[in-house]
Amino acid sequence: MSIKIDLKNCIGCGKCIEVCPGNLLYKNQEGKAYIKYPSQCWGCASCLKECNNDAIKYFLGIDIGGRGTTLSVKKDGFNLYWVFEKPNGERITIKTNQKESNNY
């Protein structure tokens, strides 16, 4: 499990770097984020939730049944839209509300 950062979509805001609990994200010479040691990413998804530019995708490996599916997150107010994109192009979106998620 790890993330991949699309440099074309990264605007260099640095929010992902600030929230990474493993301090695995850095900025390159162009000021865009990259992951230095992908194998050390434990998949907490903190960076996904902070990126509003669809620059970070999380790969769901075969070890957890993902078979190449990617996960990205779009934020709209308190709503998070978890978008799963399968290798065949099928997309599945799950909506969660951050305010309500703390009630459980």
MMTF fields as JSON, N, C-alpha, C and O atoms, coordinates in Angstrom:
{
  "mmtfVersion": "1.0.0",
  "mmtfProducer": "UNKNOWN",
  "numBonds": 415,
  "numAtoms": 416,
  "numGroups": 104,
  "numChains": 1,
  "numModels": 1,
  "chainsPerModel": [1],
  "groupsPerChain": [104],
  "chainIdList": ["A"],
  "bondAtomList": [4, 2, 8, 6, 12, 10, 16, 14, 20, 18, 24, 22, 28, 26, 32, 30, 36, 34, 40, 38, 44, 42, 48, 46, 52, 50, 56, 54, 60, 58, 64, 62, 68, 66, 72, 70, 76, 74, 80, 78, 84, 82, 88, 86, 92, 90, 96, 94, 100, 98, 104, 102, 108, 106, 112, 110, 116, 114, 120, 118, 124, 122, 128, 126, 132, 130, 136, 134, 140, 138, 144, 142, 148, 146, 152, 150, 156, 154, 160, 158, 164, 162, 168, 166, 172, 170, 176, 174, 180, 178, 184, 182, 188, 186, 192, 190, 196, 194, 200, 198, 204, 202, 208, 206, 212, 210, 216, 214, 220, 218, 224, 222, 228, 226, 232, 230, 236, 234, 240, 238, 244, 242, 248, 246, 252, 250, 256, 254, 260, 258, 264, 262, 268, 266, 272, 270, 276, 274, 280, 278, 284, 282, 288, 286, 292, 290, 296, 294, 300, 298, 304, 302, 308, 306, 312, 310, 316, 314, 320, 318, 324, 322, 328, 326, 332, 330, 336, 334, 340, 338, 344, 342, 348, 346, 352, 350, 356, 354, 360, 358, 364, 362, 368, 366, 372, 370, 376, 374, 380, 378, 384, 382, 388, 386, 392, 390, 396, 394, 400, 398, 404, 402, 408, 406, 412, 410],
  "bondOrderList": [1, 1, 1, 1, 1, 1, 1, 1, 1, 1, 1, 1, 1, 1, 1, 1, 1, 1, 1, 1, 1, 1, 1, 1, 1, 1, 1, 1, 1, 1, 1, 1, 1, 1, 1, 1, 1, 1, 1, 1, 1, 1, 1, 1, 1, 1, 1, 1, 1, 1, 1, 1, 1, 1, 1, 1, 1, 1, 1, 1, 1, 1, 1, 1, 1, 1, 1, 1, 1, 1, 1, 1, 1, 1, 1, 1, 1, 1, 1, 1, 1, 1, 1, 1, 1, 1, 1, 1, 1, 1, 1, 1, 1, 1, 1, 1, 1, 1, 1, 1, 1, 1, 1],
  "groupList": [{"groupName": "MET", "atomNameList": ["N", "CA", "C", "O"], "elementList": ["N", "C", "C", "O"], "formalChargeList": [0, 0, 0, 0], "bondAtomList": [1, 0, 2, 1, 3, 2], "bondOrderList": [1, 1, 2], "singleLetterCode": "M", "chemCompType": "L-PEPTIDE LINKING"}, {"groupName": "SER", "atomNameList": ["N", "CA", "C", "O"], "elementList": ["N", "C", "C", "O"], "formalChargeList": [0, 0, 0, 0], "bondAtomList": [1, 0, 2, 1, 3, 2], "bondOrderList": [1, 1, 2], "singleLetterCode": "S", "chemCompType": "L-PEPTIDE LINKING"}, {"groupName": "ILE", "atomNameList": ["N", "CA", "C", "O"], "elementList": ["N", "C", "C", "O"], "formalChargeList": [0, 0, 0, 0], "bondAtomList": [1, 0, 2, 1, 3, 2], "bondOrderList": [1, 1, 2], "singleLetterCode": "I", "chemCompType": "L-PEPTIDE LINKING"}, {"groupName": "LYS", "atomNameList": ["N", "CA", "C", "O"], "elementList": ["N", "C", "C", "O"], "formalChargeList": [0, 0, 0, 0], "bondAtomList": [1, 0, 2, 1, 3, 2], "bondOrderList": [1, 1, 2], "singleLetterCode": "K", "chemCompType": "L-PEPTIDE LINKING"}, {"groupName": "ASP", "atomNameList": ["N", "CA", "C", "O"], "elementList": ["N", "C", "C", "O"], "formalChargeList": [0, 0, 0, 0], "bondAtomList": [1, 0, 2, 1, 3, 2], "bondOrderList": [1, 1, 2], "singleLetterCode": "D", "chemCompType": "L-PEPTIDE LINKING"}, {"groupName": "LEU", "atomNameList": ["N", "CA", "C", "O"], "elementList": ["N", "C", "C", "O"], "formalChargeList": [0, 0, 0, 0], "bondAtomList": [1, 0, 2, 1, 3, 2], "bondOrderList": [1, 1, 2], "singleLetterCode": "L", "chemCompType": "L-PEPTIDE LINKING"}, {"groupName": "ASN", "atomNameList": ["N", "CA", "C", "O"], "elementList": ["N", "C", "C", "O"], "formalChargeList": [0, 0, 0, 0], "bondAtomList": [1, 0, 2, 1, 3, 2], "bondOrderList": [1, 1, 2], "singleLetterCode": "N", "chemCompType": "L-PEPTIDE LINKING"}, {"groupName": "CYS", "atomNameList": ["N", "CA", "C", "O"], "elementList": ["N", "C", "C", "O"], "formalChargeList": [0, 0, 0, 0], "bondAtomList": [1, 0, 2, 1, 3, 2], "bondOrderList": [1, 1, 2], "singleLetterCode": "C", "chemCompType": "L-PEPTIDE LINKING"}, {"groupName": "GLY", "atomNameList": ["N", "CA", "C", "O"], "elementList": ["N", "C", "C", "O"], "formalChargeList": [0, 0, 0, 0], "bondAtomList": [1, 0, 2, 1, 3, 2], "bondOrderList": [1, 1, 2], "singleLetterCode": "G", "chemCompType": "PEPTIDE LINKING"}, {"groupName": "GLU", "atomNameList": ["N", "CA", "C", "O"], "elementList": ["N", "C", "C", "O"], "formalChargeList": [0, 0, 0, 0], "bondAtomList": [1, 0, 2, 1, 3, 2], "bondOrderList": [1, 1, 2], "singleLetterCode": "E", "chemCompType": "L-PEPTIDE LINKING"}, {"groupName": "VAL", "atomNameList": ["N", "CA", "C", "O"], "elementList": ["N", "C", "C", "O"], "formalChargeList": [0, 0, 0, 0], "bondAtomList": [1, 0, 2, 1, 3, 2], "bondOrderList": [1, 1, 2], "singleLetterCode": "V", "chemCompType": "L-PEPTIDE LINKING"}, {"groupName": "PRO", "atomNameList": ["N", "CA", "C", "O"], "elementList": ["N", "C", "C", "O"], "formalChargeList": [0, 0, 0, 0], "bondAtomList": [1, 0, 2, 1, 3, 2], "bondOrderList": [1, 1, 2], "singleLetterCode": "P", "chemCompType": "L-PEPTIDE LINKING"}, {"groupName": "TYR", "atomNameList": ["N", "CA", "C", "O"], "elementList": ["N", "C", "C", "O"], "formalChargeList": [0, 0, 0, 0], "bondAtomList": [1, 0, 2, 1, 3, 2], "bondOrderList": [1, 1, 2], "singleLetterCode": "Y", "chemCompType": "L-PEPTIDE LINKING"}, {"groupName": "GLN", "atomNameList": ["N", "CA", "C", "O"], "elementList": ["N", "C", "C", "O"], "formalChargeList": [0, 0, 0, 0], "bondAtomList": [1, 0, 2, 1, 3, 2], "bondOrderList": [1, 1, 2], "singleLetterCode": "Q", "chemCompType": "L-PEPTIDE LINKING"}, {"groupName": "ALA", "atomNameList": ["N", "CA", "C", "O"], "elementList": ["N", "C", "C", "O"], "formalChargeList": [0, 0, 0, 0], "bondAtomList": [1, 0, 2, 1, 3, 2], "bondOrderList": [1, 1, 2], "singleLetterCode": "A", "chemCompType": "L-PEPTIDE LINKING"}, {"groupName": "TRP", "atomNameList": ["N", "CA", "C", "O"], "elementList": ["N", "C", "C", "O"], "formalChargeList": [0, 0, 0, 0], "bondAtomList": [1, 0, 2, 1, 3, 2], "bondOrderList": [1, 1, 2], "singleLetterCode": "W", "chemCompType": "L-PEPTIDE LINKING"}, {"groupName": "PHE", "atomNameList": ["N", "CA", "C", "O"], "elementList": ["N", "C", "C", "O"], "formalChargeList": [0, 0, 0, 0], "bondAtomList": [1, 0, 2, 1, 3, 2], "bondOrderList": [1, 1, 2], "singleLetterCode": "F", "chemCompType": "L-PEPTIDE LINKING"}, {"groupName": "ARG", "atomNameList": ["N", "CA", "C", "O"], "elementList": ["N", "C", "C", "O"], "formalChargeList": [0, 0, 0, 0], "bondAtomList": [1, 0, 2, 1, 3, 2], "bondOrderList": [1, 1, 2], "singleLetterCode": "R", "chemCompType": "L-PEPTIDE LINKING"}, {"groupName": "THR", "atomNameList": ["N", "CA", "C", "O"], "elementList": ["N", "C", "C", "O"], "formalChargeList": [0, 0, 0, 0], "bondAtomList": [1, 0, 2, 1, 3, 2], "bondOrderList": [1, 1, 2], "singleLetterCode": "T", "chemCompType": "L-PEPTIDE LINKING"}],
  "groupTypeList": [0, 1, 2, 3, 2, 4, 5, 3, 6, 7, 2, 8, 7, 8, 3, 7, 2, 9, 10, 7, 11, 8, 6, 5, 5, 12, 3, 6, 13, 9, 8, 3, 14, 12, 2, 3, 12, 11, 1, 13, 7, 15, 8, 7, 14, 1, 7, 5, 3, 9, 7, 6, 6, 4, 14, 2, 3, 12, 16, 5, 8, 2, 4, 2, 8, 8, 17, 8, 18, 18, 5, 1, 10, 3, 3, 4, 8, 16, 6, 5, 12, 15, 10, 16, 9, 3, 11, 6, 8, 9, 17, 2, 18, 2, 3, 18, 6, 13, 3, 9, 1, 6, 6, 12],
  "groupIdList": [1, 2, 3, 4, 5, 6, 7, 8, 9, 10, 11, 12, 13, 14, 15, 16, 17, 18, 19, 20, 21, 22, 23, 24, 25, 26, 27, 28, 29, 30, 31, 32, 33, 34, 35, 36, 37, 38, 39, 40, 41, 42, 43, 44, 45, 46, 47, 48, 49, 50, 51, 52, 53, 54, 55, 56, 57, 58, 59, 60, 61, 62, 63, 64, 65, 66, 67, 68, 69, 70, 71, 72, 73, 74, 75, 76, 77, 78, 79, 80, 81, 82, 83, 84, 85, 86, 87, 88, 89, 90, 91, 92, 93, 94, 95, 96, 97, 98, 99, 100, 101, 102, 103, 104],
  "secStructList": [7, 3, 3, 3, 3, 7, 6, 6, 6, 7, 7, 7, 7, 7, 2, 2, 2, 2, 2, 7, 6, 6, 7, 7, 3, 3, 3, 7, 6, 6, 1, 7, 3, 3, 3, 1, 7, 4, 4, 4, 7, 7, 7, 7, 7, 2, 2, 2, 2, 2, 7, 1, 1, 1, 7, 3, 3, 3, 3, 3, 7, 4, 4, 4, 6, 7, 6, 6, 3, 3, 3, 3, 3, 3, 3, 3, 6, 6, 3, 3, 3, 3, 3, 3, 3, 7, 6, 6, 1, 7, 3, 3, 3, 3, 3, 3, 3, 2, 2, 2, 2, 6, 6, 7],
  "xCoordList": [0.841, 0.0, 0.882, 1.858, 0.53, 1.265, 0.462, -0.599, 0.997, 0.355, 1.194, 2.368, 0.563, 1.279, 0.808, -0.39, 1.749, 1.42, 1.56, 2.622, 0.495, 0.497, 1.011, 0.303, 2.242, 2.853, 2.113, 2.199, 1.387, 0.624, -0.507, -0.86, -1.07, -2.19, -1.757, -2.523, -0.543, -0.054, 0.2, 0.869, -0.352, -0.146, 0.914, 1.225, 1.466, 2.531, 2.049, 2.801, 0.802, 0.27, 0.931, 1.001, 1.413, 2.12, 1.236, 1.747, -0.091, -0.988, -0.723, -0.774, -0.439, -0.165, 1.093, 1.163, 2.07, 3.329, 3.095, 3.668, 2.244, 1.968, 1.269, 1.505, 0.41, -0.388, 0.198, -0.299, 1.224, 1.796, 2.43, 3.427, 1.862, 2.408, 3.774, 4.492, 4.133, 5.423, 6.514, 7.649, 6.177, 7.138, 7.778, 8.991, 6.945, 7.441, 7.341, 7.893, 6.646, 6.424, 7.331, 7.574, 7.823, 8.739, 8.343, 7.477, 8.981, 8.787, 10.023, 11.153, 9.787, 10.914, 11.355, 10.864, 12.266, 12.795, 11.739, 11.883, 10.673, 9.573, 8.526, 7.526, 8.762, 7.827, 6.642, 5.652, 6.734, 5.633, 5.959, 7.122, 4.921, 5.097, 5.53, 5.155, 6.322, 6.674, 6.898, 7.167, 6.777, 7.01, 8.396, 8.723, 9.204, 10.596, 10.737, 11.517, 9.992, 10.087, 8.684, 8.063, 8.182, 6.811, 6.558, 5.443, 7.568, 7.351, 7.092, 6.614, 7.403, 7.178, 5.811, 5.45, 5.056, 3.701, 2.786, 2.702, 2.105, 1.224, -0.244, -1.127, -0.501, -1.837, -2.846, -4.004, -2.448, -3.376, -4.394, -5.435, -4.113, -4.998, -5.114, -5.975, -4.275, -4.31, -4.043, -4.722, -3.056, -2.725, -3.852, -4.098, -4.539, -5.66, -6.736, -7.28, -7.043, -8.118, -7.762, -8.656, -6.486, -6.075, -5.916, -5.983, -5.707, -5.474, -6.789, -7.584, -7.013, -8.238, -8.04, -8.926, -6.897, -6.591, -6.449, -5.945, -6.898, -6.85, -5.424, -5.221, -4.45, -3.052, -2.537, -1.533, -3.219, -2.742, -3.74, -4.935, -3.235, -4.061, -3.409, -2.187, -4.265, -3.84, -4.096, -5.193, -3.096, -3.239, -3.642, -2.983, -4.738, -5.221, -4.638, -5.108, -3.635, -2.9, -3.684, -4.761, -3.131, -3.776, -3.871, -4.744, -2.965, -2.973, -4.228, -4.563, -4.93, -6.192, -7.359, -8.427, -7.16, -8.255, -8.493, -9.496, -7.59, -7.801, -7.52, -8.133, -6.596, -6.27, -6.022, -6.483, -5.304, -4.963, -5.938, -5.768, -6.948, -7.896, -7.213, -6.394, -7.552, -7.01, -8.11, -9.296, -7.694, -8.614, -8.169, -6.989, -9.103, -8.829, -9.999, -11.06, -9.796, -10.827, -11.071, -10.135, -12.347, -12.73, -13.492, -14.286, -13.233, -13.835, -14.776, -14.447, -15.951, -16.926, -17.528, -18.447, -17.012, -17.461, -17.053, -15.877, -18.044, -17.764, -17.903, -17.642, -18.313, -18.496, -17.202, -16.51, -16.897, -15.776, -16.344, -17.185, -15.887, -16.298, -15.11, -14.136, -15.189, -14.123, -14.382, -15.372, -13.498, -13.703, -12.76, -11.539, -13.353, -12.599, -12.671, -13.76, -11.517, -11.487, -10.796, -9.612, -11.583, -11.061, -10.265, -10.443, -9.384, -8.586, -9.428, -8.956, -10.67, -11.527, -12.263, -13.091, -11.953, -12.555, -13.807, -14.289, -14.339, -15.53, -15.2, -14.142, -16.109, -15.905, -17.006, -18.183, -16.617, -17.557, -17.262, -16.114, -18.285, -18.098, -18.876, -20.052, -18.207, -18.835, -18.721, -17.634, -19.864, -19.894, -19.923, -20.719, -19.049, -19.085, -19.105, -18.636, -19.651, -19.699, -18.771, -18.934, -17.809, -16.817, -17.439, -16.967, -18.481, -19.122, -19.804, -19.727, -20.477, -21.204, -20.272, -20.617, -19.102, -18.214, -17.676, -17.23, -17.714, -17.236, -18.293, -18.02, -19.497, -20.571, -20.508, -21.263, -19.635, -19.589, -18.476, -18.301],
  "yCoordList": [-1.174, 0.0, 1.231, 1.321, 2.151, 3.401, 4.415, 4.111, 5.6, 6.652, 6.954, 6.593, 7.625, 8.159, 9.6, 9.881, 10.498, 11.909, 12.299, 12.122, 12.828, 13.311, 14.751, 15.669, 14.938, 16.273, 17.291, 18.494, 16.813, 17.752, 18.399, 19.554, 17.657, 18.188, 18.849, 19.617, 18.566, 19.145, 20.638, 21.053, 21.438, 22.892, 23.35, 24.539, 22.419, 22.762, 23.463, 24.225, 23.22, 23.89, 23.384, 24.117, 22.146, 21.598, 21.026, 20.579, 21.03, 20.503, 19.028, 18.591, 18.256, 16.823, 16.615, 15.688, 17.464, 17.354, 17.622, 16.956, 18.607, 18.968, 17.852, 17.692, 17.074, 16.074, 14.673, 13.796, 14.435, 13.081, 12.713, 13.317, 11.727, 11.372, 10.693, 10.631, 10.191, 9.52, 10.417, 9.977, 11.688, 12.634, 12.063, 12.152, 11.478, 10.827, 11.718, 11.382, 12.849, 13.706, 14.926, 15.504, 15.3, 16.436, 17.229, 16.809, 18.379, 19.165, 19.038, 19.048, 18.918, 18.866, 20.284, 21.252, 20.411, 21.728, 22.641, 23.864, 22.048, 22.838, 23.19, 23.842, 22.756, 23.053, 22.11, 22.398, 20.984, 20.027, 18.841, 18.479, 18.246, 17.168, 15.871, 15.577, 15.107, 13.755, 12.919, 13.435, 11.605, 10.692, 10.082, 9.514, 10.21, 9.778, 8.263, 7.632, 7.681, 6.249, 5.626, 5.41, 5.336, 4.818, 3.545, 3.329, 2.706, 1.445, 1.662, 0.754, 2.852, 3.122, 3.749, 3.968, 4.036, 4.6, 3.499, 2.421, 3.769, 2.76, 2.997, 2.311, 3.951, 4.124, 4.762, 4.347, 5.744, 6.39, 7.268, 7.593, 7.656, 8.464, 9.927, 10.647, 10.375, 11.782, 12.724, 13.739, 12.38, 13.249, 13.281, 14.316, 12.153, 12.105, 13.098, 13.805, 13.144, 14.012, 15.487, 16.331, 15.809, 17.217, 17.728, 18.935, 16.832, 17.26, 17.523, 16.606, 18.759, 19.14, 19.201, 19.658, 18.748, 18.878, 17.539, 17.472, 16.466, 15.129, 14.76, 14.054, 15.241, 14.968, 13.697, 13.136, 13.235, 12.064, 10.929, 11.093, 9.794, 8.586, 7.509, 7.384, 6.755, 5.657, 4.367, 4.159, 3.5, 2.246, 1.136, 0.888, 0.477, -0.639, -1.905, -2.389, -2.425, -3.568, -4.86, -4.947, -5.849, -7.154, -7.814, -8.652, -7.435, -8.03, -7.695, -8.405, -6.625, -6.295, -6.354, -5.804, -7.016, -7.221, -6.091, -6.092, -5.117, -3.957, -4.199, -3.571, -5.105, -5.481, -4.276, -4.249, -3.3, -2.141, -0.985, 0.021, -1.115, -0.025, 1.14, 0.93, 2.361, 3.53, 4.216, 4.082, 4.944, 5.68, 7.128, 7.414, 8.031, 9.451, 10.04, 9.425, 11.228, 11.854, 13.266, 14.019, 13.617, 14.991, 15.527, 14.818, 16.784, 17.383, 18.504, 19.322, 18.531, 19.597, 19.942, 19.269, 20.984, 21.331, 20.232, 19.884, 19.682, 18.583, 17.218, 16.19, 17.208, 15.944, 15.517, 16.317, 14.241, 13.628, 12.619, 11.797, 12.679, 11.731, 10.84, 11.279, 9.583, 8.596, 7.944, 7.232, 8.181, 7.714, 6.538, 6.692, 5.372, 4.175, 4.058, 4.067, 3.947, 3.783, 2.467, 2.274, 1.562, 0.234, 0.298, 1.223, -0.677, -0.691, -0.665, -0.19, -1.169, -1.154, 0.182, 0.321, 1.168, 2.485, 2.693, 3.819, 1.61, 1.749, 2.596, 2.431, 3.507, 4.38, 4.145, 4.053, 4.049, 3.902, 5.022, 5.205, 5.77, 6.896, 6.645, 6.282, 6.844, 6.722, 8.077, 8.645, 8.588, 9.904, 9.718, 8.94, 10.44, 10.45, 11.904, 12.798, 12.116, 13.459, 13.49, 12.697, 14.392, 14.429, 14.735, 14.229, 15.55, 15.864, 14.636, 14.379, 13.873, 12.695, 11.544, 10.705, 11.482, 10.351, 10.338, 9.296, 11.458, 11.509, 11.061, 10.999, 10.748, 10.327, 8.836, 8.367, 8.099, 6.647, 6.256, 5.072],
  "zCoordList": [0.0, 0.0, 0.0, 0.746, -0.828, -0.846, -1.663, -2.208, -1.725, -2.493, -3.723, -3.804, -4.677, -5.82, -5.994, -5.952, -6.185, -6.334, -7.793, -8.39, -8.364, -9.753, -9.744, -9.329, -10.204, -10.155, -11.021, -10.775, -12.031, -12.872, -12.078, -12.32, -11.135, -10.351, -9.052, -8.468, -8.588, -7.334, -7.528, -8.474, -6.606, -6.68, -5.677, -5.606, -4.906, -3.966, -2.714, -2.106, -2.313, -1.122, 0.162, 1.148, 0.161, 1.313, 2.407, 3.434, 2.213, 3.25, 3.524, 4.674, 2.47, 2.64, 3.47, 4.276, 3.277, 4.014, 5.501, 6.363, 5.783, 7.172, 7.941, 9.139, 7.272, 7.996, 7.971, 8.678, 7.192, 7.103, 8.449, 8.843, 9.158, 10.476, 10.402, 11.4, 9.235, 9.086, 8.548, 8.361, 8.294, 7.71, 6.444, 6.254, 5.582, 4.365, 3.138, 2.09, 3.243, 2.08, 2.132, 3.192, 0.953, 0.82, -0.413, -1.18, -0.599, -1.817, -2.688, -2.2, -3.994, -4.928, -5.291, -4.71, -6.235, -6.599, -7.194, -7.169, -7.733, -8.29, -7.235, -7.537, -5.995, -4.914, -4.85, -4.177, -5.548, -5.555, -4.664, -4.489, -4.107, -3.138, -3.801, -4.936, -3.075, -3.494, -2.244, -1.16, -2.433, -1.314, -1.477, -2.519, -0.425, -0.515, -0.35, -1.064, 0.58, 0.841, 0.779, 1.82, -0.425, -0.56, 0.237, 0.711, 0.393, 1.105, 2.597, 3.277, 3.11, 4.525, 4.8, 5.957, 3.747, 3.921, 4.448, 3.859, 5.553, 6.132, 5.77, 6.283, 4.901, 4.35, 5.275, 5.296, 6.032, 6.963, 6.246, 6.817, 5.006, 4.156, 4.594, 4.089, 5.509, 5.937, 4.764, 4.606, 3.952, 2.813, 1.787, 1.166, 1.607, 0.654, 1.039, 0.191, 2.345, 2.825, 2.725, 2.659, 2.711, 2.633, 1.213, 0.981, 0.262, -1.118, -1.837, -2.046, -2.209, -2.909, -4.418, -5.14, -4.897, -6.322, -7.032, -8.154, -6.367, -6.97, -7.388, -8.376, -6.634, -6.976, -6.318, -6.756, -5.263, -4.532, -4.679, -4.43, -5.084, -5.172, -4.314, -4.238, -3.685, -2.838, -3.594, -4.114, -3.659, -4.384, -3.429, -2.419, -3.772, -2.974, -3.574, -4.604, -2.938, -3.467, -3.446, -2.856, -4.092, -4.186, -2.82, -2.59, -1.903, -0.572, 0.217, 1.165, -0.153, 0.521, -0.454, -0.184, -1.577, -2.526, -3.489, -4.202, -3.531, -4.389, -5.856, -6.719, -6.146, -7.519, -8.43, -9.571, -7.928, -8.755, -8.671, -9.36, -7.844, -7.663, -6.946, -6.052, -7.339, -6.658, -5.862, -6.163, -4.852, -3.992, -3.94, -3.742, -4.115, -3.926, -3.146, -3.04, -2.606, -1.779, -2.259, -2.528, -2.366, -2.682, -1.468, -0.85, -1.146, 0.036, -0.382, -1.242, 0.239, 0.006, 1.367, 1.834, 1.994, 3.344, 4.309, 4.41, 5.024, 5.952, 5.284, 5.908, 4.015, 3.306, 2.63, 2.001, 2.778, 2.072, 1.088, 1.452, -0.154, -1.177, -1.479, -2.091, -1.048, -1.246, -2.596, -2.762, -3.561, -4.933, -5.223, -5.246, -5.441, -5.818, -7.331, -7.905, -7.98, -9.425, -9.753, -9.479, -10.353, -10.69, -11.98, -12.773, -12.201, -13.434, -14.711, -15.744, -14.661, -15.846, -16.029, -16.93, -15.162, -15.282, -14.44, -14.316, -13.855, -13.013, -11.79, -11.184, -11.425, -10.27, -9.25, -9.597, -8.01, -6.901, -5.913, -5.509, -5.523, -4.606, -3.316, -3.343, -2.204, -0.889, -0.202, -0.095, 0.265, 0.914, 2.428, 2.954, 3.119, 4.584, 5.034, 4.329, 6.211, 6.784, 7.993, 8.92, 7.99, 9.05, 10.419, 11.437, 10.449, 11.736, 12.316, 13.517, 11.447, 11.909, 12.25, 13.083, 11.63, 11.868, 13.299, 13.781, 13.968, 15.348, 16.346, 17.545, 15.872, 16.76, 17.094, 17.945, 16.45, 16.674, 17.609, 17.9]
}
